[in-house]
Amino acid sequence: MQTLGQTAHFNIQYDETLLGPDGNPNAISRAQRVLGVCEAEFGLLASWYKITDGFGPDNRVTVQIIADFAAGGASNNGYKGGNTIIKIGNQTANANAIAAGQSSCMSFVAELVEVLASYRNQHGNAAWNASKSDGEGLSLLCARERFGTGYSLFFGTPWVNSWLQSSRDTQWINASENTDKNPLSFGLSLLFLYYLKNQLNHSIPDIIAAGGDSLAQTYQNLTGKSDATAAFSQLINKYFRPGSTPQLATENPFPLLEGLRREVKLSLDPEPEGKPFHVDEGVALTSPFFTCPKDLYKWFVDSAPKKVTCVATVRGFGLPIYRWRVNGVDLNPPAQLDQPNVQGSITVQATVATDHAAQPSTSALQDVLINYGVGEDDFSSNLVFDLPGVVGHVDLSIEASASERFASSDVSWTAQSITVDNESLHWEARYYTDRERCMKPFLDVAARYIRSDPFFSLVKSLPDPPQEYTRVIRELTQASAQIATLAQHAPDQARELRHAMSSALGIAPAVLDELGKANIRSTAVPHEVPETLLKGMGQQSG
């Protein structure tokens, strides 16, 4: 056994004879990871237990990275002063040094928690005995909270499923089982501790300080109530019906909430789908910047198809059922309770802006085909779609909603807008050279009087501002036009809506009125290019 290093509270050792799949010693890398975190973890965990003595240069804990053993991933001999030993299995066959290091740190925390509990047991506090089910539950909770990735990589399926998939014996809430080897009892303990932490909002230090001779006593010490088993069971059985609950992907399904306290979160990620390809080109009489004179420039349009991945997650749900809508159209077929993974296609109406070289704001409402697939992963839902054959910038509204499988029929939802950029416009090099030449004098003057990054960001994008700017204008224009239509039939309601919208956006109602008069959906008429200029194109530098 080799000694890697010594800290204020630990001796870190490893077995140099253990060889990984590549034939090289690998225990040292696990030991190095533990050495790097041991002091910080000791400081935090000791503060959780309110321990200030018993550990130090005269009572160092020896941590050994040893050959894997059948009893589990790690062990300890309790608090023995300077003879305290924590043994961690090396995971010798694991070729992923990073993953093995994370799991080693997780095991270190789990065993150190038990050593600290043993120290307290020997000094008059019998709570959280490491050889009982509640002590094992606390050890696992602390390990997962500190090194969650290492925990998941090492254990795989969450322990709480052992109890949730069983007959759900709750006797170990009122009397901890005298073993740390039964997944039913310590799985229940782990779930109950997360109930205290994330449902009832008690911190880990407070839970440790309130520790009694049972989970029920700990609950009573924290809440002043004596209904631990009933309150816990009622909540769990409401959201996770006995006999009908699938394997959970987490040890911590809390908090379980109602109504507006729940939330759905949505992320959208467009990415290229295949290589861009050329679709059009031409010549336009245009100005590269508003201070530049107009000239003839060559332009090129490429199609750049995108695949969009949308991920919906929830907070406050137990077993969420997801539904998706795009531009107000439900997926057909939708994901079902017994069939969460589906594929299909829908047609929606969407505003499509095209890269017209002379009039970049040209857009029109048209039917758009969407091919999609929906899947579930760890109780999140994933919608992946593309827009086959569409060349342009497509404005879409993605809506994700969720309801409970068992507890409630209430629906929570969220929505996000996105412009899927399926094409790109670019110009010959001379266009950009002229643009920079014209832009610089203006920016030099403006910089003397204006200190606004958004201002300069927008100015520098002219004459072709990015779609995130123009999409908002398009959406406001469409909304304003609909308000104008409503005003023809229900003027009072339209007036109230116009006032509410302008107040929420921080703009004058007159701005909405002007937007409503705009007709951005009209087809642009290309500017006529003088024949004399066309003839001169061949004489201009590229």
N, C-alpha and C positions, 0 to 999 in steps of 0.2 A: 504494500500500500504506500503510494507516494503522497507527500504533502505538497499541495499546490501553493497554499498561502495561509496566513493567519491574520485575523482582524481583531477588533476589540472584544468580540463576543464569540468568535468561531475559529475552529481549525478546519480547513477544507482539504479533504484527501480523495484520492481516486486510485482505482486498480489499473495499473499500467499494462496489465497482460490482456485486457479485453480488446479484441480486434473487431472492427466493423466489417461490413460486406466487402470493402475495398482492400482488406488485409492490413489496414493501419489502425493503431490505437485510437479509440474515440472517446474514452471516458474522460480524458482531460478537457475536451470541449464542453461536456456537460458540467464538469467541475468549475470551469472558468465562468460559465453563465451564473452558477449559484454564487460564486465568489463575488461577482459583480453586483448582486442584488441583496445579499444576506444582511448587511448592516441596515440598509434602508427599510427592509421588511421587518427586521427585529424592532427597529424604532417605532414603526407604525403599530405592529401587533402588540408590543408591550404597552403602548399607550392605550390601546383598546382594552387591555386587561388591567390597566392601571398598576403595572408592575414596575418598580423602580430599583429593585435590588435582586440579589441572587444570581445575577449573570454579569460577566465581565472578565478581565484578565486572569482572575483567580478561579473562574468557573466557566471557562470556555466550553461551548457545545462543539463536539466533533461531528462533522458532516462527511459521510463517506459515499462515494459513487462506487457501487459494487455490482457484481454479476446479478442478472435478473433472478428473482426468486418467486416461487409459486404463491406465496402468501399475499402478494399484492405488489404495488409499485414502490412502496416505501414503508418504513417502520421506525419506531423509536422505543427507547427503554424507559420513558418517563423522565421526570426531573431527577437527576442524580448528581447535582452540582457539577464539578469539573469532570465527572465521568458520564455525563449525558451524551448519548450517541443517536444521531439520525442517520439511517441508511436509506439510500435511494437507488433503485434499480437503474442500470445504465441504459436500458433499451438498446442493447448491443447490436441487434439486427436492423435498427432504424438508420437508414442511410441519410435521412434528412436531419442534419445537425441542428438547424434552426428550430425545427419542431421538437426534437428531443430536448434541446436546451430549454424551451418554453415549458415542456412537461416536467422537466427536472425542477424548475423553479416553482411550479405549481405544487409538486410533491413536497418540496422543502417547506412551503408555507403551511400545507396541511399538517405536516408532522410538527412543525414549530408551534402551531396553535395548540396541539395536544400537549406538548412539553410545557407551555405556559399554563395550560389548565391544570396539569399535574402539579406544578409549583404552587398554584393557588389551593389545590386540594390539600396539599401538605401543610398549608398555612391557614387552615380553618374554614375554607370555602369549598363545599363539596359539589358545587354546580359544575356542569359540563365535563363530567368524568369521561375520559377518552374511551373507556371500555364499554360505554353505554351508547344506546342509539341516538340520544340527543347530542352527546358529545361528538359522535361521528358526523352527525348532520351539521353541526357548527364548523367542524374541521373542513368539510367539503364546501360549505358556503364561503368561508374565508378564502380558501384556495381558488374557487371560481371567481370571486370578486377581484382577486389580485392578479390572477393569470388565467383569464377566461379562455383564450385561444389554446393554451397548453392543456387546460382542463378538457375542452371539447376534443382535442386531438387524442388525448390519452384515453378518456372514458367512452367516447362515442355516444351511444344512446343515453339520454339523461336518466339518472337514478329514480326520479320521481315517477317515471312510468311504471316501475315495479309495483308501486302501491296503487296508482291510478287504474292499472289494468287488472287489479286483484279485486277481492270482495270488499276492500277498503276498511279493514279492521282499524278502528280508532283507539284501541285500548292503550296504545303507546303514547297518546297525548297526555293521559292521566298518570301513566306509570311507564317511564322509559324502560326499554328492554335491556337486560344485563348482558348485552353483546354488541359489538360493532361490526358483526359479520352478516347480519340479516338485511338484505336490500329492502325488504318490505318495511321494516321498522325505521331504518335510517333514511330510506327514501321518503317516508312520511315526515320524519323529522326535518329533512331538508326543505320539503314543500311548506311545512308549517312555519319554519323560520323565515322563508321568503314571504309568507303571508304576513308575519309580524313586520318585516322590513318594508315591503313595497305596497302592501294593501293598507296596513295600519300606520305606516310611515314612522317606524322606530329605527333609529340608527343602530349599526352593529355594536358600537360601544355601549349604547343603552341596553340592548338585548343582552349582552354579556353581563353587564352590571346587575340586571334584573334576574339573572339566572336562578332558578329554583331547583327543587328535586325532581321536577317534571316540566314538560312543556306547558301544561295547564297552569302550573304555579308561576312560570315565567310570564305567561300571558296575563295572569291576575296581577302580578307585580307591576306590569307595564300599564294595564288598562283599568285596574280596580274592579274588573268584572270576573265572574266565575263561570262564564258560559263558553269556555274555549272550544270544547268539542262541538257543541251545537252551532256556534257562530261559524266556525271553520267549515264544518260539514255542509251546512246549508248553502254557503257560498260556492263551495267546490261542486256540489252536486247540481246546482242550478246551471252552472256554465259548462260543466264536464259531466254529462249524464252517465251514470254507472252503466257499464256494458255497451255504451255507444261512443265512447271517446277514443279517437285514434291516438297513436303514439305522439306525444308532444315533442317538439324540437328543442325545448328549453327546460331548464330546471326551474325557471322563474316565470310563470304565466301571469304574474300580477303587474299592475293593478287591474282588477276587473271592475269596470265602471258602467254607469248608466247615462243615457241621454247625451246632452251636450258636453259632458265631461270626456266623452270618447272622441277620438280623432282618427282621420285617415290621412296619410301622408303619401305624396306622389312625386316621383322623380322621372324625368324624361331625358333620354340620351340618344340623340340621332348620331349615326355613324355611317360612313360610306359603305355602299353595297356594290362592290365591283369598281372597275376603273372608269373615270369620266371618258366620254367620247364626244367628238365634235358633231354638232347638229346644224349650225348656221354661221354665216359670216356676212359681212357687208361693209358699206362705207356710210358714215353719217357726218352731217354738218353739225357740229356741236362745240360747246365750250368746256374744256377740262376743269375749269374753275370759274366762279362767277366774275372774276376780274380779268379773265382771259378773253381775247377775241375768238369768235367762232372760226373753225377751220375743219377741213375734211380729215377724218381719222378712220382707220380700219378697225372693225370690231369683230369679235368672235364669241360665239355662245357654245358652251359645252354642257352636255347633260351629265349630271352627277347624282345618280340615284342614291337615296338614303334608306337605311333600315332604322326604325325608331324602336327603342326598348323602353317600355314604361313599367315601373315597379311601384306597386301599391303596398304599403305597410300600415299597420294600425297600432294604436295605443288604447288600452282599456277594453279590448275584446279578448274573449277566451278562444272561441273557435269561429273565426270570421268566414262569412260567405261573401265573395266579391262579385260585383257586377261592373261591366265597363260600357261606356257610351262614347261615341266619337261624333262630334257635331250634332248631338241630340239623337243619334241613331244607336239603338241597342245592337250589340253583337248578335249575330244570328248564324250558327247556333251559339248560345251563351255557355259559359262554364256552369256545370251542374254540381250538386252536392256529391253525387256518386261518379261524376266525370269532370274533374277540374281541369283536365288538359284537352283542349279542343282546337280545331282549325276551321277557318271559314273565310267568307268574304262578305263585305257590305258595300253599298254605294251611298255616298253622302254628298250633300251640296257643300261646296267649299269655295272660298275666294282664292283664285289662283292669279298671282302677279307674275308677269312675264318680263324678261329682260329686254325690253325694246330699247335699242341704243339711243334713240332720240327722245323717248318719253319713258323713263324708267319706272314711273308710277302706274303704268297700265295694268289693270286687273279686271277680272270678270268672274262672275259666279257660275260655276259649272259642276256637273256630276263628276265625282272622283271615285274610282274603284279602290278599295282597300283590302288587301289580303292580310290575314292576321292569324296568329296563334296565341293561345292563352295557356298558361301553366301555373302551378302552385309550387312553392319551395319554402319550407320552414314557416308555413302560415302567412307568407306574403304571396301576392299574385303578380304575374308577369305577363304583360301584353307586348307582343312584338309584331310590328306590321311594316309593310312597304306600300308604295303607290305605283304599281306597274304602269308604264307607258305615260306617266305624267311628267311633262317638262315645264318647270316653273317653280314658283315659291307658293306653297300650299298652306293656307291658314287653317289650323285645326284646333278644336277644343276637346281635350281629353278629360273625361270624367270617370272617376273610380268611386264606387260606393261599397259599403260593407254593412252586413247585419249579422246578428248572432245565429249560430246553428240551433241553439236550444233556448237560451235565456230570454231573448226578447226579439220582437219583430221590428223594432226601431231601426232606422237606416241612417247612417252617417256617410257623408260624401265630401269629396273635394274635386276641384277641377283646375287644370292649367291650360294655357294657350301655348301653341308652338307654331312656328313657320318652318315647314319642311322644305329646305332649299334643294330642289332637284335639278337646278341648273345654275350656271355661273357665267357672268359676262366679263370679258377682259378685252383690253385694247392693245394696239400696237405700242411699242416702247416710246415713240415720240409723244403720245398722249400723256404719259406719266411724267416725262421730262418737262413738257410745257406746263403741266399742272403744278409741279413743284416750283417751277420758276415764277408762276403767277401767284401762288399761295404765299410764298415767303414774305414779300413786302407787306401783305395784309396782316399776317400773323405778327410780324415785327411791330406794327403799329398797335394792333389790338392788345398785345402783351403789356403795353405801357399802362393800360387802363382797366384791363379785365384780369381777374384771378379766379377763373372757374374752369376746372378740368372738363366738366360736361360740355361747356360751351365750345372749347377747342376740339373736343372729341367729335362733336357734331359737325363743326365747320370743316374739319379735315376730311370728313366723309363725303362732302359735297363734290359733284352733283348727284352721286348715287349713294344715299344714306343706307345703312344696313337694314335688313328686313325687320329687326326687332323694333326699330323706330317706325317704319312705315306700317307694320302690322297694327300697332296700337292706333295709328291714325285711321287705318281702314276700319278697325273694329268700332272706333268711336263714330266714324262717319255712318256706318251701317246702323248703329244703335240710334243715332240722331235721326236718321231717315225713318226708322220705325216709330220713334216718338212723334214725328211729324204726321205719319199715317194714323197713329192712335188719336192725335189731336182732331182729326177730321170727324171722328165718331164719338170720342169721349174727351172733350177738351179739358175738363177739370182734372181728370186723372192724369192726362198727359202733362198738364202744367205742374202737378205735384211731383210726377216722376222726373221731369226736367229739373226742377228745383233740387230734389233729393240727389240726383246724379251729379249735378254741377257742384253742389255742396261737398259731396264725398270726394270729388276729383279736385276740388279747389280751383275751379274755373268759373267764369261768368256764364249764366244761361245763354247769353248772346253767342258765345263761342259754339255751343252745341247747335244753336239755330243755324249758324253759318256752315257748320260741318254737314248738317242735314241737307243743305242745298247743293252740296258738292255731288258730282256724278263721276266718281272714280271708276265706275264700271263701264263707262263708255269706251268703245274701241278707239284707240289712238289712230289718227291719220298721219302717216309718216311725213316728215318734212321733205319738201321737194328740194333736191340738190341741184344747184345751177349746173348746166351742162359745161360751162367754161371751167368750173372747179373740178368736175369729174375728169376733164381732159388733162388738167394739171396735176392729177394725183401721181402720175408716173414720174413727175419731176421733183417730188418731195421726198425728203429722206425718211427712212423707216425707223 
